[in-house]
Amino acid sequence: MAKKTKQRGLGRGLSALMADVSEDNNNNTSDPKSPDILVPIEKVQPNPDQPRRIFDEEKLQELASSIREKGVIQPLIVRKHPELEDNYEIVAGERRWRASQIAQRHNIPVLVREFTNTEVLEVAIIENVQRADLNAMDEALGYNQLMDKFGHTQEKLAEVLGKSRSHIANSVRLLNLPNEVQTYVREDRLSAGHARALIPAGDPASLARQIIKKGLSVRDAEKIAKSAQAEGAVKKARLKTQPTKDADTKALEGDLTANLGMKVSLNHKPGQEKGQLVISYDSFDQLDTICGILSKSH
């Protein structure tokens, strides 16, 4: 029979929610909380909106070994299941639930709390970003969700989570990277330091592949990213200084290209009667053709 839990106010702030999970991430503490109840493991269901989808199998096996020997030291935080009678939904502690199944535990300790659907998601995100083994991209996504979904500022997150504001800001900036680069970070092929160096680059995906292939350090990554950024700035400056060709010039280029069967570019200097005519050839045969045409003209 479940013990009746103390009524708690809803709509709590981030600091109050943190109190529910602050001790929930260390399974080896010497001062475990007393559970409200022990419940059959089959009566506990995972949160379908759990932001974390990937659980390291090797670490789950390690935790399962610990649970076989010592049991579940820290109880899971749960709420009454919104749909299944006499069941509970995990708010925090899904890793322990999964590891307990591997360890073939029949009953697990839980702390029963009252949470709204919004608070369940918020606590799940907080629990994830507190974990030391969370990869940099999932950490960034967690911070971003806390700000977008719940209106928390970087300053508030830094204060409550014990992080610096610059750490949170730099973390969230990783979400500006292309999906390819984000995947490299999730797969631990790139570190967060490598990824941060690529943020201002014009083609971060190409640079990321180069870093991985050559096994470059973060400092080397910063150097090639700055170099690529400088080259990109020079190219943009050149494009800006190049005059836009008028319709007549483009038409003449098209006619010459069609007649020669080779790309022709006219670079006429505005206000002057001189310029350049550039013919691009793809083979020596085309070069011979050009030479033949020029020879005949003499």
BAKOL-653950 format. One line per 5 residues: number of its first residue (from 1); their letters; for each residue y, z, x of N, C-alpha, C. Coordinates in Angstrom, 3 decimals, padded with zeros to 6 digits. Each point is the difference from the previous one (the first is absolute). Layout:
BEGIN
NUM> A> Y Z X Y Z X Y Z X; ... $
***
This chain:
BEGIN
1> MAKKT> -001.192 000.000 000.852 001.192 000.000 -000.852 001.237 000.000 000.884; 000.889 -000.908 -000.225 001.184 -000.096 000.844 000.944 001.148 -000.252; 000.551 000.525 001.084 000.986 001.064 -000.111 001.327 -000.600 -000.440; 000.678 000.654 -000.901 001.251 -000.517 -000.519 001.057 000.040 001.088; 000.679 -001.104 000.206 000.996 -000.080 001.058 001.368 000.361 -000.517 $
6> KQRGL> 000.825 000.446 000.926 001.352 000.407 -000.340 000.842 -001.214 -000.372; 000.757 000.126 -001.079 000.855 -001.097 -000.445 001.099 -000.258 001.038; 000.213 -001.260 000.330 001.008 -000.328 000.989 000.982 -000.993 -000.581; 001.250 000.124 000.400 001.010 -000.921 -000.494 -000.183 -001.386 000.569; 000.269 -001.005 -000.780 -000.114 -001.374 000.459 001.357 -000.477 000.489 $
11> GRGLS> 000.018 -001.210 000.551 001.237 -000.534 000.514 000.479 000.732 001.242; -000.921 000.460 000.819 000.379 000.759 001.185 000.599 -000.913 001.057; 000.799 000.586 000.883 000.585 -000.762 001.088 -000.988 -000.232 001.114; 000.425 -000.778 001.001 -000.891 -000.354 001.104 -000.449 001.233 000.769; 000.900 000.955 000.207 -000.361 001.212 000.747 -001.100 000.777 -000.709 $
16> ALMAD> 000.094 000.087 -001.334 -001.012 000.728 -000.768 -001.339 -000.726 000.050; 000.031 -001.320 -000.066 -001.244 -000.766 000.072 -000.623 000.127 001.383; 000.840 000.062 001.022 -000.502 000.155 001.365 -000.784 001.298 000.153; 000.411 001.041 -000.728 -000.699 001.278 000.098 -001.452 -000.121 -000.439; -000.270 -000.966 -000.889 -001.366 -000.184 -000.503 -000.903 -000.701 001.005 $
21> VSEDN> 000.586 -000.743 000.930 -000.836 -000.761 000.930 000.210 000.388 001.454; 000.967 000.889 000.276 000.321 000.330 001.385 -001.174 000.589 000.750; -000.868 000.763 -000.694 -001.169 000.595 000.658 -001.272 -000.771 -000.319; 000.165 -001.130 -000.663 -001.176 -000.712 -000.488 -000.512 -001.056 000.964; 000.701 -000.207 001.136 -000.382 -001.055 000.916 -000.770 000.499 001.206 $
26> NNNTS> -000.184 001.307 000.125 -000.736 000.543 001.145 -001.282 000.651 -000.488; -001.122 -000.669 000.238 -001.269 000.494 -000.522 -000.637 001.055 000.903; 000.657 000.302 001.152 -000.589 000.942 000.944 000.788 001.295 000.099; 000.867 000.257 -000.969 000.806 001.210 000.050 -000.876 001.241 -000.090; 000.421 001.085 000.663 -000.760 001.245 -000.025 000.383 000.871 -001.190 $
31> DPKSP> 000.976 -000.471 -000.787 000.468 000.790 -001.138 -000.042 -000.847 -001.271; -001.221 -000.340 -000.478 -000.111 -000.900 -001.148 000.505 000.645 -001.279; 000.442 -000.878 -000.925 000.414 000.485 -001.315 -001.224 000.309 -000.847; 000.149 000.940 -000.907 -001.076 000.289 -000.942 000.059 -001.019 -001.127; -001.127 -000.633 -000.330 000.023 -001.000 -001.052 000.149 000.633 -001.376 $
36> DILVP> 000.577 -000.760 -000.933 000.016 000.445 -001.386 -001.426 000.040 -000.529; -000.741 -001.075 000.277 -001.371 -000.112 -000.511 -000.856 -000.844 000.940; -001.317 000.130 -000.169 -000.945 -000.929 000.604 -000.493 -000.914 -001.109; 000.036 -001.315 000.223 -000.412 -000.932 -001.051 -001.045 -000.961 000.552; -000.880 -000.506 -000.864 -000.966 -001.013 000.441 000.741 -001.226 000.532 $
41> IEKVQ> -000.469 -000.536 001.092 000.711 -001.101 000.636 000.092 -001.227 -000.908; -001.001 -000.158 -000.887 000.040 -001.165 -000.901 001.062 000.140 -001.087; 000.570 001.203 -000.127 001.054 000.220 -000.984 001.391 -000.280 000.584; 000.042 -000.342 001.274 001.277 -000.275 000.670 000.114 -001.504 000.245; 001.093 -000.589 -000.485 000.187 -001.444 000.092 001.190 -000.317 000.923 $
46> PNPDQ> -000.088 -001.108 000.731 001.126 -000.380 000.871 001.191 -000.486 -000.810; 001.162 000.036 000.600 001.213 -000.519 -000.629 000.011 -001.524 000.127; -000.012 -000.745 -001.104 -000.036 -001.462 000.088 001.249 -000.593 000.637; 001.092 000.771 000.027 001.247 -000.482 000.596 000.203 000.528 001.420; -001.062 000.527 000.593 000.085 000.504 001.376 000.550 -001.095 000.906 $
51> PRRIF> 001.129 000.254 000.683 000.607 -001.043 000.831 -000.867 -000.389 001.193; -000.813 000.951 000.475 -000.829 -000.282 001.172 -001.322 -000.607 -000.433; -000.259 -001.213 000.461 -001.208 -000.717 -000.405 -001.074 -000.009 001.078; 000.391 000.198 001.264 -000.946 -000.092 001.108 -000.266 001.396 000.551; -001.277 000.396 000.043 -000.408 001.282 000.555 -000.938 -000.274 001.163 $
56> DEEKL> 000.364 000.502 001.181 -000.782 -000.240 001.208 -001.403 000.595 -000.159; -001.005 -000.857 000.047 -001.375 000.421 -000.248 -000.488 000.990 001.058; 000.362 -000.240 001.259 -000.448 000.890 001.077 000.575 001.406 -000.186; 001.282 000.081 -000.368 000.633 001.298 -000.197 -000.531 000.700 -001.251; -000.370 -000.791 -001.012 -000.624 000.597 -001.182 -001.337 000.643 000.365 $
61> QELAS> -000.753 -000.671 000.865 -001.292 000.547 000.426 000.202 001.289 000.793; 001.045 000.037 000.844 000.305 001.215 000.755 000.359 001.149 -000.936; 000.808 -000.310 -001.009 000.395 001.031 -000.958 -001.209 000.465 -000.808; -000.884 -000.934 -000.346 -001.211 000.353 -000.746 -000.877 000.955 000.812; -000.080 -000.228 001.308 -000.782 000.896 000.866 000.588 001.402 000.002 $
66> SIREK> 001.329 000.070 000.035 000.678 001.293 -000.038 -000.244 000.709 -001.324; 000.019 -000.772 -001.088 -000.216 000.578 -001.327 -001.433 000.501 -000.149; -000.970 -000.716 000.576 -001.393 000.467 -000.050 -000.148 001.357 000.673; 000.766 000.182 001.078 -000.119 001.223 000.779 000.841 001.153 -000.574; 001.236 -000.294 -000.401 000.927 001.050 -000.398 000.413 -000.040 -001.470 $
71> GVIQP> -000.352 -001.080 -000.672 000.449 -000.156 -001.375 001.405 -000.583 -000.049; 000.534 -000.169 -001.216 001.360 -000.508 -000.183 000.947 001.188 000.108; 000.683 000.111 001.134 000.831 001.176 000.265 001.256 000.002 -000.872; 000.686 -001.137 -000.049 001.200 -000.088 -000.821 -000.334 -000.682 -001.325; 000.274 000.641 -001.131 -000.303 -000.613 -001.292 000.859 -001.226 -000.277 $
76> LIVRK> -000.523 -000.881 -000.829 000.748 -001.171 -000.434 001.027 000.425 -001.043; 001.101 -000.715 -000.073 000.954 000.202 -001.089 -000.327 -001.024 -001.076; -000.215 000.472 -001.213 -000.377 -000.881 -001.102 000.839 000.335 -001.240; -000.095 -000.880 -000.976 000.548 000.281 -001.328 -001.077 -000.354 -001.022; 000.144 000.465 -001.218 -000.955 -000.382 -001.028 000.084 -001.506 -000.215 $
81> HPELE> -001.154 -000.632 -000.095 -000.027 -001.451 -000.133 000.677 -000.409 -001.300; 000.916 -000.982 000.059 000.739 -000.395 -001.205 -000.854 -000.679 -001.071; -001.208 -000.459 000.364 -000.828 -000.737 -000.953 -001.396 000.597 -000.185; -000.596 000.546 001.048 -001.367 000.507 -000.068 -000.012 001.507 -000.215; -000.585 000.422 -001.093 -000.052 001.430 -000.328 -000.886 000.735 001.013 $
86> DNYEI> 000.414 001.216 000.370 -000.730 000.852 000.947 -000.109 -000.629 001.385; 000.875 -000.949 000.295 000.039 -000.608 001.322 001.361 000.263 000.636; 000.054 -000.209 001.313 001.237 000.219 000.736 000.334 -001.242 000.823; 001.292 -000.228 000.206 000.458 -001.134 000.804 000.625 000.529 001.284; -000.356 -000.617 001.117 000.494 000.451 001.305 001.482 -000.315 000.144 $
91> VAGER> 000.747 001.005 000.398 001.411 -000.180 000.327 000.156 -000.095 001.519; -000.692 000.867 000.715 000.021 -000.017 001.467 -001.356 000.466 000.518; -000.552 -000.731 000.973 -001.273 000.396 000.602 -001.141 -000.965 -000.230; 000.324 -001.298 -000.203 -001.084 -000.953 -000.285 -000.952 -000.145 001.182; 000.486 000.171 001.231 -000.881 -000.099 001.170 -001.093 001.066 -000.059 $
96> RWRAS> 000.388 001.220 -000.389 -000.976 001.082 -000.093 -001.009 -000.271 -001.117; 000.460 -000.610 -001.066 -000.890 -000.350 -001.113 -001.023 -001.045 000.460; 000.476 -001.014 000.714 -000.903 -001.042 000.502 -000.985 000.579 001.015; 000.518 000.822 000.923 -000.862 000.595 001.026 -001.008 000.970 -000.624; 000.406 000.694 -001.055 -000.907 000.927 -000.693 -001.155 -000.753 -000.649 $
101> QIAQR> 000.271 -001.192 -000.488 -001.072 -000.823 -000.570 -000.993 -000.395 001.087; 000.539 -000.389 001.184 -000.873 -000.363 001.120 -000.841 001.201 000.415; 000.624 001.190 -000.020 -000.684 001.232 000.401 -000.911 000.531 -001.108; 000.004 -000.680 -001.160 -000.849 000.361 -001.146 000.291 001.421 -000.510; 001.293 000.296 -000.103 000.408 001.270 -000.593 -000.025 -000.141 -001.520 $
106> HNIPV> -000.541 000.975 -000.680 -000.094 -000.079 -001.459 001.243 000.544 -000.688; 000.658 000.968 000.641 001.217 000.583 -000.565 001.100 000.005 001.055; 001.240 -000.190 -000.440 001.131 000.025 000.934 001.098 000.897 -000.557; 000.742 000.681 000.892 001.080 000.878 -000.454 001.254 -000.795 -000.319; 000.675 000.375 -001.068 001.215 -000.709 -000.396 001.083 000.991 -000.422 $
111> LVREF> 001.243 -000.427 000.173 001.164 000.688 -000.551 000.506 -000.854 -001.153; -000.018 000.536 -001.205 000.406 -000.772 -001.178 001.500 000.181 -000.216; 000.704 -001.113 -000.057 001.443 000.018 -000.191 000.385 -000.953 -001.127; 001.198 000.154 -000.509 000.498 -000.895 -001.038 001.007 -000.960 000.622; -000.294 -001.285 -000.120 000.882 -001.022 000.552 000.155 -001.138 -001.005 $
116> TNTEV> 001.179 -000.595 -000.024 000.194 -001.228 -000.765 -000.594 -001.157 000.805; -000.140 -001.159 -000.627 -000.513 -001.170 000.719 000.898 -000.338 001.187; 001.309 000.134 -000.191 000.946 -000.294 001.072 -000.169 000.970 001.153; -000.178 001.278 -000.307 -000.163 001.009 001.045 -001.311 -000.188 000.761; -001.044 -000.440 -000.688 -001.286 -000.267 000.658 000.187 -001.049 001.088 $
121> LEVAI> 000.699 -001.088 -000.339 000.235 -001.064 000.973 000.867 000.501 001.144; 001.018 000.786 -000.333 000.908 000.508 001.024 -000.733 000.912 000.989; -000.819 000.900 -000.516 -000.756 000.914 000.872 -000.989 -000.782 000.859; -000.643 -001.021 -000.587 -000.961 -000.815 000.751 000.691 -000.692 001.177; 001.206 -000.504 -000.235 000.742 -000.663 001.072 000.391 001.008 001.077 $
126> IENVQ> 000.488 001.180 -000.429 000.401 001.039 000.946 -001.189 000.400 000.868; -001.156 000.188 -000.635 -001.196 000.396 000.749 -000.342 -001.055 001.045; 000.125 -001.268 -000.374 -000.338 -001.073 000.932 000.941 -000.046 001.196; 001.317 000.091 -000.248 000.940 -000.134 001.114 -000.051 001.214 000.927; -000.572 001.106 -000.474 -000.148 001.166 000.861 -001.185 -000.121 000.952 $
131> RADLN> -000.924 -000.900 -000.283 -001.210 -000.080 000.801 000.309 -000.586 001.370; -000.550 000.609 001.046 000.257 -000.445 001.368 -000.673 -001.335 000.300; -001.096 -000.334 -000.719 -000.753 -001.218 000.305 000.446 -001.196 -000.838; 001.085 000.152 -000.733 000.482 -001.100 -000.841 000.604 -001.078 000.888; -000.364 -001.278 -000.229 000.576 -001.051 000.836 001.471 -000.205 -000.353 $
136> AMDEA> 000.734 -000.582 000.936 001.462 -000.088 -000.111 000.452 -000.771 -001.231; -000.751 -001.029 -000.406 000.415 -000.802 -001.157 -000.174 000.785 -001.303; -001.112 000.722 -000.134 -000.214 000.792 -001.204 001.002 001.158 -000.071; 000.353 000.538 001.170 001.021 001.050 000.035 001.333 -000.551 -000.493; 000.360 -001.198 000.492 001.253 -000.638 -000.420 -000.004 -000.279 -001.498 $
141> LGYNQ> -001.137 -000.470 -000.507 -000.117 -000.284 -001.423 000.141 001.274 -000.817; -000.561 001.098 000.504 000.113 001.278 -000.694 001.443 000.459 -000.111; 000.743 -000.072 001.115 001.412 000.372 -000.032 000.767 -000.879 -000.983; -000.297 -001.305 000.046 000.714 -000.937 -000.860 -000.279 000.284 -001.483; -001.253 000.339 -000.313 -000.343 000.330 -001.383 000.732 001.256 -000.468 $
146> LMDKF> 000.082 001.004 000.879 000.693 001.240 -000.369 001.474 -000.251 -000.280; 000.579 -000.958 000.706 001.413 -000.315 -000.219 000.199 -000.914 -001.207; -000.844 -001.017 -000.123 000.158 -000.969 -001.090 -000.410 000.561 -001.355; -001.155 000.658 -000.042 -000.532 000.466 -001.271 000.649 001.293 -000.479; 000.384 000.861 000.966 000.447 001.337 -000.378 001.422 000.313 000.421 $
151> GHTQE> 000.675 -000.975 000.615 001.412 000.175 000.311 000.314 000.959 001.127; -000.987 000.338 000.840 000.263 000.908 001.108 000.741 -000.745 001.116; 000.937 000.655 000.641 000.742 -000.596 001.106 -000.730 000.243 001.319; 000.382 -000.765 001.008 -000.591 000.202 001.330 000.308 001.396 000.521; 001.205 000.477 -000.289 000.383 001.340 000.454 -000.885 001.066 -000.641 $
156> KLAEV> -000.267 -000.142 -001.308 -000.823 000.981 -000.710 -001.431 -000.028 000.509; -000.544 -001.199 000.206 -001.358 -000.120 000.511 -000.112 000.624 001.390; 001.003 -000.266 000.844 -000.017 000.550 001.355 -000.003 001.525 -000.039; 000.810 000.552 -000.880 000.108 001.461 -000.104 -001.301 000.627 -000.468; -000.585 -000.550 -001.042 -001.168 000.620 -000.617 -001.288 -000.296 000.774 $
161> LGKSR> -000.115 -001.199 000.559 -001.223 -000.378 000.699 000.009 000.408 001.466; 001.131 000.525 000.479 000.068 000.416 001.390 000.055 -001.166 000.964; 000.555 -001.122 -000.437 000.164 -001.174 000.856 001.489 -000.208 000.266; 000.320 -000.749 001.047 001.393 -000.353 000.232 000.378 -001.156 -000.919; 001.278 -000.093 -000.333 000.448 -001.090 -000.867 -000.233 -001.347 000.684 $
166> SHIAN> 000.212 -000.053 001.335 -000.198 -001.253 000.727 -001.470 -000.428 -000.034; -000.921 000.978 000.029 -001.428 -000.330 -000.076 -000.312 -000.686 -001.329; 000.518 000.551 -001.081 -000.257 -000.578 -001.322 000.668 -001.365 -000.135; 001.242 -000.121 000.500 000.708 -001.275 -000.076 -000.731 -001.077 000.801; -000.417 000.325 001.222 -000.713 -000.975 000.833 -001.354 -000.348 -000.590 $
171> SVRLL> -000.626 000.975 -000.635 -001.300 -000.247 -000.630 000.138 -000.992 -001.154; 000.975 000.220 -000.867 000.183 -000.858 -001.174 000.374 -001.426 000.423; 000.691 -000.136 001.125 000.402 -001.328 000.475 -001.205 -000.880 000.319; -001.155 000.610 000.280 -001.206 -000.781 000.296 -000.419 -000.864 -001.177; 000.410 000.389 -001.203 -000.362 -000.763 -001.197 000.718 -001.343 -000.061 $
176> NLPNE> 000.999 -000.205 000.884 000.694 -001.290 000.058 -000.778 -001.037 000.803; -001.048 000.434 000.678 -000.798 -000.925 000.809 -000.887 -000.872 -000.884; -000.382 -001.200 000.466 -000.913 -000.853 -000.769 -001.347 000.695 -000.224; -000.703 -000.403 -001.043 -001.293 000.605 -000.326 -000.987 -000.082 001.159; 000.058 -001.100 000.749 -000.921 -000.171 001.130 000.182 001.121 001.015 $
181> VQTYV> 001.251 000.313 000.328 000.277 001.044 000.983 -000.368 001.372 -000.563; 000.273 000.221 -001.288 -000.368 001.268 -000.627 -001.510 000.216 000.063; -000.749 -001.072 -000.174 -001.465 000.090 000.073 -000.447 000.393 001.405; 000.650 -000.564 001.022 -000.344 000.367 001.380 000.206 001.494 000.230; 001.061 000.560 -000.589 000.271 001.432 000.159 -001.071 000.810 -000.728 $
186> REDRL> -000.350 -000.412 -001.225 -001.032 000.713 -000.761 -001.344 -000.029 000.718; -000.283 -001.106 000.679 -001.264 -000.138 000.724 000.057 000.627 001.392; 001.143 000.618 000.323 000.196 000.675 001.290 -000.035 -000.981 001.161; 000.337 -001.257 -000.272 000.109 -000.983 001.078 001.400 000.011 000.600; 000.955 000.520 -000.773 001.370 000.206 000.474 000.396 001.431 -000.315 $
191> SAGHA> 000.745 000.631 000.898 000.502 001.346 -000.278 001.305 -000.098 -000.785; 000.441 001.136 -000.530 001.275 000.026 -000.714 001.138 -000.379 000.934; -000.099 000.403 001.279 001.028 -000.352 000.982 000.091 -001.501 000.214; -001.152 -000.666 000.114 -000.008 -001.459 000.112 000.660 -000.630 -001.226; -000.394 000.482 -001.168 000.497 -000.578 -001.250 001.514 000.166 -000.132 $
196> RALIP> 000.512 001.180 000.361 001.454 000.227 -000.094 000.770 -000.965 000.899; -000.586 -000.317 001.161 000.665 -000.923 000.923 000.122 -001.399 -000.593; -000.894 -000.333 -000.926 -000.030 -001.354 -000.563 000.904 -000.187 -001.211; 000.517 001.079 -000.554 000.778 -000.079 -001.247 001.171 -000.985 000.094; 000.822 000.038 001.067 001.145 -000.924 000.036 -000.343 -001.411 000.461 $
201> AGDPA> -001.239 -000.244 000.415 -000.381 -001.309 000.536 -000.026 -001.049 -001.110; 000.262 -001.241 000.398 000.006 -001.085 -000.977 -001.381 -000.387 -000.474; -001.004 000.095 000.873 -001.382 -000.343 -000.354 -000.925 001.129 000.467; 000.033 001.142 -000.697 -000.787 001.157 000.445 -001.499 -000.237 000.022; -000.511 -000.840 -000.903 -001.444 -000.244 -000.050 -000.480 -000.685 001.270 $
206> SLARQ> 000.752 -001.001 000.466 -000.362 -000.709 001.222 000.046 000.937 001.206; 001.034 000.833 000.065 000.112 000.951 001.107 -001.113 001.042 -000.058; -000.376 000.410 -001.217 -001.074 000.990 -000.154 -001.313 -000.546 000.554; -000.291 -001.260 -000.296 -001.230 -000.611 000.524 000.030 -000.059 001.526; 001.171 -000.274 000.548 000.154 -000.055 001.455 -000.213 001.378 000.625 $
211> IIKKG> 000.545 001.036 -000.638 -000.142 001.370 000.497 -001.465 000.424 000.004; -000.710 -000.325 -001.092 -001.409 000.373 -000.118 -000.846 -000.752 001.033; 000.260 -001.291 000.128 -000.778 -000.836 000.926 000.156 000.471 001.442; 001.227 000.372 000.386 000.270 000.381 001.383 -000.114 001.502 000.236; -000.195 000.766 -001.070 -000.107 001.445 000.143 001.274 000.630 000.542 $
216> LSVRD> 001.150 -000.456 -000.488 001.287 000.455 000.525 000.324 001.428 -000.436; 000.746 000.685 000.831 000.466 001.351 -000.328 001.161 -000.086 -000.978; 000.408 001.144 -000.526 001.138 000.027 -000.929 001.265 -000.471 000.710; 000.174 000.434 001.234 001.195 -000.413 000.757 000.019 -001.511 000.209; -001.158 -000.569 000.328 -000.078 -001.462 000.164 000.270 -000.703 -001.326 $
221> AEKIA> -000.491 000.590 -001.083 000.237 -000.575 -001.329 001.487 -000.001 -000.322; 000.683 001.071 000.355 001.445 000.076 -000.235 000.739 -001.081 000.784; -000.466 -000.257 001.239 000.647 -001.010 000.846 -000.155 -001.401 -000.580; -001.231 -000.370 -000.400 -000.192 -001.357 -000.512 000.655 -000.175 -001.367; 000.088 001.078 -000.769 000.662 -000.069 -001.303 001.498 -000.225 000.187 $
226> KSAQA> 000.607 000.704 000.976 001.428 -000.181 000.279 000.273 -001.394 000.537; -000.917 -000.485 000.855 000.152 -001.341 000.558 -000.071 -001.058 -001.100; -000.970 000.157 -000.908 -000.143 -000.944 -001.110 001.210 000.057 -000.922; 000.512 001.199 -000.198 001.175 000.169 -000.860 001.213 -000.695 000.612; 000.146 000.129 001.328 001.124 -000.643 000.685 -000.114 -001.524 -000.083 $
231> EGAVK> -001.226 -000.514 000.187 -000.216 -001.451 -000.086 000.318 -000.507 -001.401; -000.402 000.768 -000.994 000.288 -000.378 -001.378 001.486 -000.039 -000.274; 000.742 000.950 000.559 001.449 000.040 -000.200 000.666 -001.222 000.629; -000.503 -000.401 001.188 000.551 -001.174 000.677 -000.253 -001.264 -000.825; -001.211 -000.129 -000.539 -000.333 -001.182 -000.810 000.864 -000.081 -001.247 $
236> KARLK> 000.216 001.169 -000.631 000.856 000.022 -001.195 001.421 -000.418 000.341; 000.477 000.465 001.146 001.358 -000.347 000.420 000.126 -001.498 000.243; -001.048 -000.591 000.602 000.026 -001.444 000.248 000.004 -000.791 -001.296; -000.804 000.454 -000.956 -000.059 -000.691 -001.282 001.334 000.057 -000.721; 000.691 001.130 000.142 001.291 000.152 -000.670 001.053 -000.931 000.602 $
241> TQPTK> -000.116 -000.260 001.313 000.993 -000.839 000.672 -000.274 -001.488 -000.194; -001.220 -000.337 -000.412 -000.318 -001.407 -000.216 000.640 -000.492 -001.303; 000.733 -001.098 000.075 000.656 -000.516 -001.208 -001.025 -000.542 -000.991; 000.336 000.086 -001.260 -000.855 -000.542 -001.053 000.191 -001.511 -000.070; -001.108 -000.708 -000.028 000.080 -001.463 -000.022 000.394 -000.495 -001.387 $
246> DADTK> 000.850 -001.033 -000.021 000.414 -000.545 -001.289 -001.072 -000.935 -000.545; 000.193 -000.428 -001.227 -001.007 -000.817 -000.683 -000.213 -001.338 000.685; 001.072 -000.611 000.513 -000.129 -001.311 000.662 -000.851 000.105 001.266; 000.227 001.064 000.770 -000.771 000.196 001.235 -001.477 000.195 -000.322; -000.297 000.823 -001.017 -001.391 000.235 -000.396 -000.658 -001.283 -000.484 $
251> ALEGD> 000.765 -000.833 -000.717 -000.550 -001.266 -000.501 -000.333 -000.932 001.153; 000.897 -000.058 000.993 -000.237 -000.853 001.164 -001.209 000.487 000.786; -000.146 001.319 000.141 -001.178 000.559 000.663 -001.272 -000.432 -000.711; 000.032 000.031 -001.340 -001.169 -000.382 -000.786 -000.362 -001.456 000.193; 001.021 -000.879 000.032 -000.248 -001.441 000.185 -000.605 -000.280 001.373 $
256> LTANL> 000.580 000.602 001.052 -000.502 -000.222 001.354 -001.420 000.540 000.160; -000.264 001.182 -000.589 -001.335 000.593 000.070 -001.025 -000.915 -000.663; 000.367 -000.573 -001.165 -000.914 -000.884 -000.728 -000.253 -001.288 000.779; 001.037 -000.567 000.609 -000.146 -001.262 000.728 -000.814 000.158 001.282; 000.214 001.136 000.719 -000.692 000.210 001.266 -001.375 000.633 -000.173 $
261> GMKVS> -000.201 000.708 -001.096 -001.249 000.734 -000.191 -000.037 001.260 000.846; 001.173 000.424 000.465 000.134 001.206 000.822 001.229 000.775 -000.478; -000.037 001.308 000.174 001.107 000.830 -000.470 001.256 -000.270 000.835; 001.098 -000.240 -000.700 001.276 -000.275 000.645 001.015 001.040 -000.463; 000.729 000.567 000.946 001.020 000.993 -000.321 001.332 -000.445 000.576 $
266> LNHKP> 001.043 000.021 -000.845 001.360 -000.349 000.432 000.842 001.258 000.065; 000.537 000.271 001.166 000.874 001.148 000.172 001.396 -000.505 000.324; 000.785 -000.215 -001.044 001.341 -000.562 000.160 001.024 001.123 000.083; 000.855 -000.042 001.006 001.009 001.036 000.168 001.163 -000.244 -000.948; 000.286 000.980 -000.859 001.065 -000.163 -001.010 001.345 -000.332 000.646 $
271> GQEKG> 000.683 -000.962 -000.607 001.329 -000.383 000.490 -000.032 -000.886 001.220; -001.190 -000.380 000.473 -000.099 -000.858 001.173 -000.897 -001.185 -000.308; 000.023 -000.968 000.919 -000.826 -001.200 -000.214 -001.264 000.024 000.851; -000.291 001.141 000.588 -001.190 000.078 000.842 -000.968 001.053 -000.528; -001.230 -000.065 000.508 -001.026 000.937 -000.423 -001.321 -000.319 000.681 $
276> QLVIS> -001.095 000.429 -000.606 -001.319 -000.237 000.581 -000.925 -000.602 -001.046; -000.853 -000.914 000.443 -001.063 -000.533 -000.833 -001.307 000.414 000.670; -000.788 000.811 -000.670 -001.234 000.536 000.574 -001.192 -000.585 -000.748; -000.894 -000.665 000.771 -001.219 -000.556 -000.575 -001.180 000.838 000.495; -000.790 000.536 -000.928 -001.145 000.828 000.373 -001.281 -000.811 -000.128 $
281> YDSFD> -000.792 -000.056 001.074 -001.265 -000.742 -000.042 -001.171 000.968 000.098; -001.128 -000.374 -000.610 -001.189 000.849 -000.047 -001.097 -000.454 000.955; 000.163 -001.155 000.606 -001.038 -000.506 000.901 000.619 -000.967 001.004; -000.782 -000.329 001.044 000.483 -000.967 000.988 000.133 -001.387 -000.622; -000.817 -000.304 -000.987 000.109 -001.298 -000.681 001.367 -000.134 -000.651 $
286> QLDTI> 000.449 001.099 -000.652 001.322 -000.051 -000.623 001.092 -000.125 001.061; -000.209 000.678 001.154 000.978 -000.118 001.086 000.063 -001.450 000.497; -001.170 -000.651 000.126 -000.034 -001.411 000.419 000.742 -000.870 -000.995; -000.153 000.308 -001.294 000.686 -000.766 -001.044 001.510 000.107 000.174; 000.476 001.232 000.243 001.437 000.213 000.187 000.493 -000.786 001.221 $
291> CGILS> -000.771 000.094 001.096 000.383 -000.716 001.226 000.039 -001.512 -000.243; -000.979 -000.497 -000.788 -000.040 -001.422 -000.296 001.212 -000.442 -000.798; 000.390 000.794 -000.976 001.169 -000.316 -000.837 001.266 -000.028 000.849; 000.145 000.988 000.882 001.200 000.075 000.838 000.026 -001.146 001.025; -001.178 -000.393 000.480 -000.066 -001.096 000.980 000.393 -001.308 -000.641 $
296> KSH> -000.457 -000.221 -001.257 000.304 -001.254 -000.699 001.498 -000.146 -000.266; 000.652 001.162 -000.181 001.436 -000.066 -000.313 000.821 -000.531 001.168; -000.614 000.023 001.213 000.688 -000.529 001.164 -000.465 -001.444 000.264 $
***
